[in-house]
Amino acid sequence: MDDPYLIGYFLTNEPNWAFGDYNLGEMVLNCPHPLETRERLVQFLSARYDGDIGRLAARWDFSARSWDQLREPNLDTAGLNEHAKQDLADFTPVIIEEYVRVPAQAAKRVDTNHLCLGLRWAWIASDAFFAGSRYCDVFSINCYQMKPDATEIAKTSQAAGLPVMIGEFHAGALDVGLPANALRGVENQAARGDFYRYYVESAAAIPELVGAHYFQYGDQPVLGRFDGECLNIGLVDVCHKPYHEMTDVVMKTHHTLYDVCSGRVPPVKVQPQEMPREGFG
């Protein structure tokens, strides 16, 4: 684990329960499978109500005579009142912190030389997403915009207490035969190079932002990946032939990037024209 070219590692990417402000405690009670997390939830609630199931039942307006009733799978939470939903929502950051802590500490035990780069959230749907940040070195979030928003990055860094890294960004075009461009579309491959420079230099000028991780190295297959995406987002095509209109600009951008980061050179101001997103079902 002494590789000097490795910056660090992401713990995961876009957890599928994190695309909204979900009440994870309520989801745990709804789950049909046995869960250790349900036992942790019961312990959490028992501590909150001093072990008195009667107090919880009265607060929730819920007919429970023992804590074991909360341990049963498929508990119907549809009729729970707002007090119950709030108690369950308060368990959400507890779950998230543990979700971050366990792999982060395990990785640090075997690799002390590289950074823990966080979870690459799709977006911040809840302040609970900042739980567990203390176990990371960087807070990562994906940012599919034409450029990162400096104000939002600063707010995210302050909330997490960490520097921020963008885990994914890209742009694609329709001039090379693929039926879909990308989450951000531009006119052609030359415009993709212009987009890359504009985005990365804008990122480098934000003090709280320490990196932007491009997604991805190669185009997606024309017949689609596992979910059907077939985007022109690579530095190379499916035959590993570089898109020189883009890669030449990428190299030039990186040669001057530290000058932008230090403030000696301002970031480029001209934003490439955004094209409509195409090829998404």
C-alpha positions as CSV (number, residue, x, y, z in Angstrom):
1,M,0.0,0.0,0.0
2,D,2.9,2.4,-0.8
3,D,1.8,3.3,-4.3
4,P,2.7,7.0,-4.7
5,Y,0.3,7.4,-7.6
6,L,-2.8,6.4,-5.6
7,I,-4.5,9.3,-3.9
8,G,-7.1,7.3,-2.0
9,Y,-10.2,5.2,-2.4
10,F,-14.0,5.8,-2.4
11,L,-16.0,3.6,0.0
12,T,-18.9,3.2,-2.5
13,N,-20.8,5.2,-5.1
14,E,-24.3,6.7,-4.9
15,P,-25.9,4.4,-2.3
16,N,-29.3,3.4,-3.7
17,W,-31.1,4.5,-0.5
18,A,-29.6,8.0,-0.8
19,F,-31.6,9.4,-3.8
20,G,-34.0,11.2,-1.5
21,D,-34.6,12.2,2.1
22,Y,-35.7,8.8,3.2
23,N,-36.6,7.7,6.7
24,L,-34.2,4.8,7.1
25,G,-35.5,3.8,10.5
26,E,-39.0,3.4,9.1
27,M,-37.5,1.3,6.2
28,V,-35.8,-0.9,8.7
29,L,-39.1,-1.7,10.4
30,N,-40.7,-2.4,7.1
31,C,-38.0,-4.8,6.0
32,P,-39.2,-8.4,5.5
33,H,-35.8,-9.9,6.4
34,P,-34.0,-10.4,9.7
35,L,-31.7,-7.5,10.3
36,E,-29.0,-6.8,12.9
37,T,-29.9,-3.2,12.2
38,R,-33.4,-3.7,13.5
39,E,-31.9,-4.9,16.8
40,R,-29.8,-1.7,16.9
41,L,-32.9,0.3,16.2
42,V,-34.7,-1.4,19.1
43,Q,-31.8,-0.6,21.4
44,F,-31.8,3.0,20.2
45,L,-35.5,3.4,20.9
46,S,-35.3,1.6,24.3
47,A,-32.6,4.0,25.4
48,R,-34.7,6.9,24.3
49,Y,-37.7,5.7,26.3
50,D,-35.7,4.4,29.3
51,G,-36.6,0.8,28.5
52,D,-40.3,1.5,29.0
53,I,-42.3,0.1,26.0
54,G,-45.4,1.7,27.5
55,R,-44.1,5.2,27.2
56,L,-43.2,4.5,23.5
57,A,-46.6,3.0,22.8
58,A,-48.3,6.0,24.3
59,R,-46.1,8.5,22.4
60,W,-46.6,6.6,19.2
61,D,-50.3,5.8,19.7
62,F,-49.2,2.2,19.0
63,S,-50.4,-1.0,20.6
64,A,-47.1,-2.5,21.7
65,R,-46.7,-4.6,24.8
66,S,-43.1,-5.6,24.4
67,W,-40.0,-4.6,22.5
68,D,-40.1,-7.9,20.6
69,Q,-43.0,-6.5,18.6
70,L,-40.6,-4.0,17.0
71,R,-38.3,-6.9,16.2
72,E,-40.8,-8.6,14.0
73,P,-40.2,-8.3,10.2
74,N,-42.7,-6.5,8.0
75,L,-43.9,-4.2,10.7
76,D,-46.6,-2.0,9.2
77,T,-45.6,1.6,9.7
78,A,-48.3,3.2,7.6
79,G,-50.4,4.1,10.6
80,L,-47.6,5.5,12.8
81,N,-48.0,9.1,14.0
82,E,-45.6,11.9,13.5
83,H,-43.9,11.3,16.9
84,A,-43.0,7.7,15.8
85,K,-41.8,8.9,12.4
86,Q,-39.6,11.5,14.0
87,D,-38.1,8.9,16.4
88,L,-37.4,6.6,13.4
89,A,-36.0,9.5,11.3
90,D,-33.6,10.3,14.2
91,F,-32.1,6.8,13.7
92,T,-31.2,7.7,10.1
93,P,-27.9,9.4,10.9
94,V,-27.0,6.6,13.3
95,I,-27.3,4.1,10.4
96,I,-25.3,6.3,8.0
97,E,-22.5,6.9,10.5
98,E,-22.1,3.2,11.0
99,Y,-22.3,2.6,7.2
100,V,-19.3,4.9,6.8
101,R,-17.4,4.0,9.9
102,V,-17.1,0.2,9.4
103,P,-15.4,0.2,6.0
104,A,-13.5,3.4,6.6
105,Q,-11.8,2.0,9.7
106,A,-11.3,-1.4,8.1
107,A,-9.5,0.2,5.2
108,K,-7.4,2.4,7.4
109,R,-6.2,-0.7,9.4
110,V,-4.6,-2.1,6.2
111,D,-3.7,1.1,4.4
112,T,-2.6,4.1,6.4
113,N,-0.9,5.9,3.5
114,H,-3.9,6.8,1.4
115,L,-7.0,9.0,1.8
116,C,-10.5,7.8,2.4
117,L,-12.5,9.8,-0.2
118,G,-16.0,9.2,1.1
119,L,-19.1,7.8,-0.6
120,R,-19.6,9.8,-3.8
121,W,-23.2,10.9,-2.9
122,A,-25.4,11.6,-5.9
123,W,-26.5,14.8,-4.2
124,I,-27.2,16.0,-0.6
125,A,-30.8,15.1,0.1
126,S,-30.5,15.3,3.8
127,D,-28.1,16.7,6.4
128,A,-28.0,13.1,7.7
129,F,-25.6,12.4,4.8
130,F,-22.9,14.2,6.7
131,A,-23.0,11.6,9.5
132,G,-19.8,9.6,9.5
133,S,-17.7,12.4,7.8
134,R,-15.2,12.3,10.7
135,Y,-14.1,8.9,9.5
136,C,-13.2,10.3,6.1
137,D,-10.4,12.5,4.8
138,V,-12.5,14.0,2.0
139,F,-16.2,14.4,1.4
140,S,-17.1,13.3,-2.1
141,I,-20.2,14.2,-4.1
142,N,-21.1,13.7,-7.8
143,C,-21.8,16.9,-9.7
144,Y,-23.3,16.7,-13.2
145,Q,-23.5,20.4,-13.9
146,M,-21.7,22.6,-16.5
147,K,-19.5,23.7,-13.7
148,P,-19.4,23.2,-9.9
149,D,-21.2,25.8,-7.8
150,A,-18.6,27.5,-5.5
151,T,-21.3,28.5,-2.9
152,E,-22.7,25.0,-2.7
153,I,-19.2,23.5,-2.4
154,A,-18.3,25.8,0.4
155,K,-21.6,25.0,2.3
156,T,-20.9,21.3,1.8
157,S,-17.3,21.6,3.1
158,Q,-18.5,23.5,6.1
159,A,-21.2,21.0,7.0
160,A,-18.9,18.0,6.6
161,G,-15.9,19.7,8.2
162,L,-13.8,18.4,5.3
163,P,-12.4,19.4,1.9
164,V,-14.7,18.3,-1.0
165,M,-14.0,16.1,-4.1
166,I,-16.3,15.8,-7.0
167,G,-16.7,12.1,-7.7
168,E,-18.2,12.2,-11.1
169,F,-18.8,14.7,-13.9
170,H,-18.9,14.4,-17.7
171,A,-20.2,15.7,-21.0
172,G,-21.0,13.8,-24.3
173,A,-21.9,14.5,-27.9
174,L,-23.7,12.9,-30.7
175,D,-21.1,13.3,-33.5
176,V,-19.5,9.9,-33.2
177,G,-22.4,7.6,-33.7
178,L,-23.6,6.7,-30.2
179,P,-27.3,7.2,-29.7
180,A,-27.0,9.1,-26.5
181,N,-24.8,12.0,-25.4
182,A,-24.5,12.2,-21.6
183,L,-26.0,13.8,-18.5
184,R,-24.6,17.0,-19.9
185,G,-24.6,17.3,-23.7
186,V,-22.4,19.5,-25.9
187,E,-22.1,19.9,-29.7
188,N,-19.1,17.7,-30.6
189,Q,-15.8,16.2,-29.4
190,A,-14.0,19.6,-29.6
191,A,-16.8,21.1,-27.4
192,R,-16.2,18.2,-25.0
193,G,-12.6,19.3,-24.6
194,D,-13.8,22.9,-24.0
195,F,-16.2,21.6,-21.4
196,Y,-13.5,19.6,-19.6
197,R,-11.3,22.7,-19.4
198,Y,-14.1,25.0,-18.3
199,Y,-15.3,22.5,-15.6
200,V,-11.9,21.6,-14.2
201,E,-10.5,25.1,-14.1
202,S,-13.7,26.3,-12.5
203,A,-13.3,23.5,-9.9
204,A,-9.6,24.4,-9.3
205,A,-10.5,28.0,-8.4
206,I,-12.8,26.8,-5.5
207,P,-10.6,26.7,-2.3
208,E,-12.7,24.0,-0.6
209,L,-12.5,21.7,-3.6
210,V,-9.5,19.4,-3.8
211,G,-10.3,17.4,-6.9
212,A,-12.7,16.4,-9.7
213,H,-12.9,12.8,-10.8
214,Y,-14.0,12.4,-14.4
215,F,-16.5,9.7,-15.3
216,Q,-15.3,7.8,-17.3
217,Y,-12.2,6.6,-19.2
218,G,-14.0,4.8,-22.0
219,D,-17.2,5.2,-23.9
220,Q,-20.1,3.0,-22.9
221,P,-21.0,0.2,-25.4
222,V,-23.4,1.1,-28.2
223,L,-25.8,-1.6,-27.1
224,G,-25.7,-0.3,-23.6
225,R,-24.3,-1.3,-20.2
226,F,-26.3,-3.2,-17.6
227,D,-28.9,-0.4,-17.3
228,G,-29.0,0.5,-21.0
229,E,-26.8,3.6,-20.9
230,C,-24.8,4.0,-24.1
231,L,-23.1,7.4,-23.5
232,N,-20.3,9.1,-25.3
233,I,-18.4,10.0,-22.2
234,G,-15.0,8.5,-22.7
235,L,-11.5,9.8,-23.3
236,V,-11.3,6.9,-25.7
237,D,-13.9,5.0,-27.7
238,V,-14.8,1.3,-27.3
239,C,-11.8,0.4,-29.5
240,H,-9.5,2.4,-27.1
241,K,-8.9,5.1,-29.8
242,P,-8.5,8.5,-28.1
243,Y,-10.8,11.4,-28.9
244,H,-7.8,13.7,-29.6
245,E,-10.0,16.7,-29.8
246,M,-10.7,16.1,-26.1
247,T,-7.5,14.5,-24.8
248,D,-5.3,17.2,-26.2
249,V,-7.2,19.8,-24.3
250,V,-7.2,17.6,-21.1
251,M,-3.4,17.5,-21.2
252,K,-3.1,21.3,-21.8
253,T,-5.5,21.9,-19.0
254,H,-3.5,19.8,-16.5
255,H,-0.2,21.6,-17.4
256,T,-1.7,24.9,-16.2
257,L,-4.0,23.7,-13.5
258,Y,-1.8,24.5,-10.5
259,D,-1.5,28.1,-11.8
260,V,-5.3,28.3,-11.7
261,C,-5.5,26.7,-8.3
262,S,-3.0,29.1,-6.9
263,G,-4.8,32.1,-8.3
264,R,-1.9,33.1,-10.7
265,V,-4.1,32.5,-13.7
266,P,-7.9,32.9,-13.8
267,P,-10.1,30.0,-14.9
268,V,-11.4,30.2,-18.4
269,K,-14.7,32.1,-18.5
270,V,-16.3,30.9,-21.8
271,Q,-18.8,28.1,-21.1
272,P,-19.4,25.8,-24.0
273,Q,-23.0,25.7,-25.3
274,E,-25.0,23.0,-23.7
275,M,-27.1,20.8,-25.9
276,P,-30.3,18.9,-25.0
277,R,-29.8,15.5,-23.3
278,E,-30.5,12.8,-25.9
279,G,-31.0,9.1,-25.9
280,F,-32.4,8.6,-22.4
281,G,-35.5,6.5,-22.3
